[in-house]
Amino acid sequence: MSLPPGIVERYESLREGIFQAGRGGDQGWALLMRCGLLAWARACQEHTPKQRLAPLNPAVAVIPDHLSAPLVQVLAGMILQVQQEVAHGF
């Protein structure tokens, strides 16, 4: 199986962004985590943006401390609900 042109560079860029402090919200991260490397690579090949978007500035998108715990609880509940639905075939 041959890799699409530029896919290794895009993967390394995404990987580097994940390991750098303050990043991780780059395009494709959610797809990679949810669906795996093959789905991410196919999506990259099908939906190559004409212009690369700049990563989000984490200083702008900071969640206030008093909302962090409730937000984590809501997100965890959503994830657990999806896992239950998948497990029970809903």
Order of alpha helices (4+ residues) and beta strands (2+ residues): alpha-alpha-alpha-alpha
